[in-house]
Amino acid sequence: MTNTTTTTSPGEAKLLSPLTIRSVTLRNRIGVSPMCQYCCTDGLADDWHLVHLGSRAVGGAGLVMAEATAVVPEGRIAPGDLGLWSDAHGRALAPVAAFIRRMGAVPGIQLAHAGRKASCRPPWEGGARIVDAKDGGWDVLAPSALPFSESDPLPHALDLAGIAAVTAAFVAAAQRAVAAGFGLIELHAAHGYLLHQFLSPLSNTRTDAYGGSLENRMRLPLEVAAAIRAVIPADMPLFTRISATDWVEGGWDLEQSVVLSKELAARGVDLIDVSSGALVPHARIPVAPGFQVPFAAAIRARAGVLTSAVGLITEPAQAEAIVASGQADLVLLAREMLRTPYWALHAQQELGAAQTWPIQYGYAVQRR
């Protein structure tokens, strides 16, 4: 767990203490998890993203992560996904990153490629695959010609040139993220998207250097992580989100995740953002408050790398217990941040700390 310093005053909640990774300091251990909004036109951020992400920065979070951001058009989950495949996309995101930073939070961005789970309708329209180009759909790519759902058409298996193009797209998007002013980058290798598809034997049946053994199945995520690390500033943090298990026998699991996390850390990844599932539709997941936290704790202990915990974390006391007990270094909230954008300020109050309202609000809400 290198490149990290922490400071906690006597009696101070660990959740509210700063976390420094490389040269970037988060003002607390509370982060906004990437949450797809499905409302872009041609992948371009607009005022919705400024208000959506900016309000969480106003609300006191230490890290505010932009949603899964496609590195190529065909890597979008749905047509309305955020993108970063051109300089125009970077220019659209720059004001968002600048406002988050102005509010005292660190702006982060998650770079993604949906692979065989691309070309879908947004969830409020059912989320089904869009097959026909006339309806806005496109052909999808995967490590192997195996569909996510039996009702889906077969994806196209990437050849070696296609794999190299994927790596190059991630690198170019990372460079644009730096130019747009983001303070850290997260590589999305979870939730059944392309890099996770390469990791799991349930979705990767290749017989070349990118399939078969664990070493081969890890090859592309590790190559992408190393390539991004090589082009971003040395003092910029790099995270990777993984699904610690597929929740299916014979699939990706915690033991493989520990190995992957060690290898990612060796290539300059600073923190593993530990989620789970979403590779196959039939997985049976024991969803409950904090159900993924033990995975973050195991990877932190066994791989010797910083971790973040996600998944049904809703209460400040719950989040404080996770961080204070050493199960994770950072807590990321998603749906609870939608319900309560100022969750971090409420956590300060509940955990007995002084509230750090923006001056525009603080003079009013803290008056007696």
N, C-alpha and C positions, 0 to 999 in steps of 0.2 A: 504494500500500500504506500507507494512512493508519491512524491509531488503533492503531499497533502499536509496541511497544518490545521489544527483546531484550537479554539479558545473558548473556554466556558468559565464564567465567573462562579464563585461559590453560590449554590442555590439556584443557579440559572438552569432553565430547561435545556437539555441537550438539543432538542428539536429546534430551538431558537438560536443556537450558537452558529457562528460562521463556519463555512467549509471552504477551504482553499484547495484547488486542484490546479497544478501548474501555476500560472500567473492569475488565474481567475478566482475571485472570492464570491461565493454565494452568501448573502446576508443571513440566511438561515437554511435549515435542512428541508424546506418545504418547496416542492416543485409542482408545476402544472404539467401533467402528462400530455403528450401529443393526442389530440382528438380531431378526427376528420370532420370537416364541416360540409363538404360536398357542394360548395356553392360558388366555385370559381367559373369564370368564362375563359376558356383556353389556358387554364392553369394559372391565371394571373390573380394575385392577391388584390383585394379591394378594401373599401372602408369597413366591411364586416370584420375582416381579420385584424384591422387596427383596433377596432372597438373590443372585439372578443378577447384578443390577447392582451391588449393594453389595460383592460379593466382588471385582469388578474394581476398585472404588475402593480397597478394602483392598490390592489387589495393586499399587498404585502408579501407575496410569494418571493422566494429567493431566485428561483429559476422558472422561466416561462418558455415552454417548448411549443414551437409551431407544429402543426399536424404533419402526418406522413406526407412527404413532399416528393413527388415523382421526379426521377432523374431523366426520364424519357416519356413522351406522350403515351406509348403503349404500356408503360409501367403504372399508369393510374388505376386505382381501384374502380373509380367511376368517372364519368366525363367531367364532373365538377371538382375533381381533386386539385389541390394546390400543386404547382410544378416549379421546377428550377432547371429547365432544359435550355434556357436561353438567357442572354444578358437582360432582356426585357423583364423576365421574371425576377431577376435579382433586383432590378430598379424598383419594381412594384413592392418588393418585400423590405427594401431599405428603410422606408419611414416607419414600418412596424417595429423593426429591430431598434431603431433610434428611440422610439417612444418608450419601449420596454426598458431600455437602458436609462433613459431620462428619469423614469420612476424608481430607479434603484435596483431593479432586477437584472438578471443576466438573460439575454435573449438566446435561446437555443433553437435548433432546427433538426428535425428527423428526416434523413434522406432514405428513400424507399423505392422499391420496384415490386409490384404486386405479382408478377409472374402469372401463374395459371388462375389466380384469383382476381385478375384484372377484367376490365370491360363489363362492369356490373352497374345495375341501377342503384341509386342511393337507398339506404335502408328504409326510408319512409315510403319508397315505391316497391318494397319487397326484396330488394337486393339481388334479384335473379340476374344471371348472365345476359348481357345484350349480345346477341349473335350477329345480327345483320348490320352492315355498315349504314344502311339507310335509316336505321334507328339510333345511330351514333356509336355503334359497337366496332370492335376491331379484333383481329386475330391475336391470340395470347401466346406467351412463351413460357417454357418450363424446362427443368433439367431433363425430364423424360415425358413421353407422350401419355401422361396419366392425368385425367381430369380431376378437379376438386370434388365434383359431384357426378354421380352416374348419369345425370341428365344433361351434363355439359358436353359440348364437342371436345374432341381431343386437342390439347394444346400442341404447339410446335416445339419439338425438342431442340434446344440450342446447340448449334455446332460450335467448334472452337473459336471461329471468328466471331460468332454471336456472343460467346462468353467474354472475349476480349473487349467487345464493344460495350457490354454491361459495365465492366470495370472502368473503362474510359468515361462512361457517362456519370458514374458515381464520382470520379475524380473531378470532372468538369463542374458538376453541381457543387461539390465541396469548395472549389475555388470561388464560385459565384457566391456561396454563402459567406465566405470570408469577406469578399468585396462588399456585400450587402450590410455588413456590420454585426453579424451574429457572433456571440461570444463562445459558443461551443457547438459541436456537431454530434448528432447521434446517428449511428448506422442501424437501420432496421433489419434485423435478422430473425424476426419473431412472427407469430400470428399467421403462419402458413403462407407468407409472402416469399418472394423468389429465393432469397438467401437461406431462409428456413427450409424451403423445398429442397435445396441442395443438401442440407444437413441431414434430413430425415430419410432413412431407408424406405419409408412408406411412400415417398414421393420421388425418390431418386433411385432408379434402377440402371444407371449408366454403367458401362463396363470399361470406360477410359479413365484417365487420371482424375476425373471429377466425380467418380462414383465407386461404389463397392466398399472399401475399407473406410474406417473413421477418418484416417488421414486424408483420403481422397475426397470424402464428402465435406470435410472442413475446408478444402483447398480454396474455393472461391470466396467464401466470407473472409478468410484470412488474407487472401490476396487483395481484396477490396479494402479491408481495414489498413493494411500496410501501405497501399497506394495512396489512400487519403492522408494517412499520417505523414507521408513523404512530402505532400504539397501544401499542407496547412501550417501555420506558424508553430514553431516548436513549443511555445508556451500556451497553446490553445488546447483545451481539453477535448478528448474524443471519447464518446460513450458508444456502447453497442447494446441494443435491446435484443434479448433472446427469449425464446420460449423454453423454459427449463425442462419441460416434458410435453409430449404429445398427448398424454393421458390414454395411450393405446399400447397394448402389449406389442413388442417388437418394433416400436417407433423410437423417436428421439427421447432421451431420458436424462435424469440428473447426473448420472455418472459421466455420460458423454458431455454434458454441459460444463462439468468441472474441468474436463480436459480442454474443451474449447475456450473456456474463460482464461485458463493459464496461457494458452497459445495467443489469444487476443492481447492479453497483457504484455506478452513478450514482444508484440508488434506495436506497442505504444497506445493501446486502449487503456483508458484510465478508470473507467467504471462500467460495470455490467448492470444494465437495467433489466431486472429479472421478472419476466411475465411467464405465461404458459399457454399451451393449447392453440387451437384454431387452424391446425394443419388439415384435419379431416372433419367432415360434418358429423360423424357418428361417435365422436369421443364423449365419454361420460365424465364430466368435470364436477368434483365435489365443491361447488361454489359456496363460500361462507366468508364472513368478515376475516380479512387477513389471510386467506387460504394459500396465497403464494409466498408469504413471508418466510416460511421455513426453507424454501428454495434459495432465496436471497441470502439467508443466514448460512446455509451450507456452502454456497459458492464463495461467500466472503471468507469463511473459515478455511476451506480446503484449497481454494485457488489463490488465496492471498491477494485479493483485488477488492477495491471498493465496489459496493453494490447499492442499488436503489430498490426499494420495495414498492410494489403496486398491487392493486386489487382489493376493492371493498374496504378501503381505509377511509373512515368518515369522521372519527372523533379525535380531537387534539390529544386526549390522554392515551388513546390507542397509538397514535403516531409517535408520541413521546416515548412510550414503552418500547416500541420497535427500535428507535434510534438509541435510546439510553441503555438498552440491554445489549447493544452491539450486533443486533441482527442485520442491520443495514445502516448505511451512512447517510442516506437521503430517502425521503418519502415522497412519492409522486402521486398526486390525486387527479382524478379525471371527473367522473360524474358529480362528485361532491363539490368540485370547483364550478360546475355549471349551476348547481343549486345555490352555492354560496361563494360568489367571486371574491369576497373579502374574508375567506376562511382563515388566512394566516393572521389577520388582525384579530379575529375572534379567538384564535389559538393563543395569541399573546395575552389576551384578557383572561382566558380560562386557566392558563398556566402561570398566572401571577406576574407577568412582565409588563413593562410600560408599553402602551400601544404607540406605533409609529405611523400615525395617519399622515397622508399628504397634507401639506400646510393649507391647501385649498379647502379641505374638509376638517382638518384637525381643530382649527380655532373654534369651530361650531360644535362638533360632536364631543369635544373634551371640556367644554365650558360647564361650570357648575352654577 
